[in-house]
Amino acid sequence: MNNTRFLIASGGTGGHFYPGFALGKALYEQGKEVLFVVRQNDPAITTLSAHGLPYQEIDLTGFPRSVNPLVQMRFMGKLIKSLRQTRQIIKSFQPQVTLGMGGYVSFPLIFCSHQMHVKTAVHESNAIWGLSNKVCASFANLRLMGLPMQKTYKNAVLSSTPIRAEFAQAVSREEVLSSLGLNPALPTVLIMGGSQGAKGLNEALPGVIKQFTQWQFIHLTGKRWYETQVAAYEGLPNVKALAYSEEVYKLMKAADLMLCRSGASTLAEVMACQVPAVLVPFPHAAANHQYFNAKVLADAGCGAVVVEGKDFATRLATTLGNLSPNTLETMRKSYASLQVPNPLQATQRIVELLINL
């Protein structure tokens, strides 16, 4: 079945793109024909081109929150156009299976594939179904979940969320920390605010870190916030700020604690590394899904949740202050009872399920 053709809708945010990218790359390496469907001018195009993976663009915009009739009309026009473009892509490529990874770019692909009698699958990385996936899942042939959900569909499969294979590599904590000029003997906290950084978290951190001189911190600030954050950390010798790191898997495996947002891809990486986590959900995430993601780890004893809002810095400092070495070790051991499949095995598991369709 090496001539099996797969269409994958994957793009928009990194959380929707990278799991789909991992799956598409795995299928491609197994000799399958793969074509990605992305929105026009999607940032994901750069990565797909760099890896020689083919793609087609469709002209679509997200569902508008505005009641302005002109905005609604523009959305409907784009939607109709995208459905027409998608039907043409399906006719031309003739896939056996189409996969939607969430986000609004998935809807035209899954809807048209269903209408054209092509097998369909959807993958939801978060702990609650996104709007597009919720619609698509109602008529998809295969429903895949990255995290356990309270409300789900009959015969949905808990598959976890695919992550990069690099997270399976062994890492020397001493080498990683020494290369950054840090002391391997000190407890180390890795701070991540997502690919764009995290304004609320960034603002709270200097005052919090001042209270923990016995710890050292690595902060991936995001390029946008790097210079501002470096200036804010002036006089704090126990912080190493980096705009970005291609080898984040090494940093995660060297850390004693993660302080981060709770996007689904980040959580999958945290679970693969089995590192204790203090999770600060992005407060403006759709349907507050990052909070529900974080609850999966917190309820299993692997992490703690601190929401932004009133007295955020104080509550964050209190949470960190309660984390003794014994507490961290208990949190790390709790991953053994976490009822989520290993994210490092998710790619192969989903590939098998897609091929079986």
Summary of the structure (lengths in Angstrom):
residues: 357
radius of gyration: 21.1
end to end distance: 11.9
largest distance: 63.1
contacts: 1206
relative contact order: 0.12
helix: 46%
strand: 16%
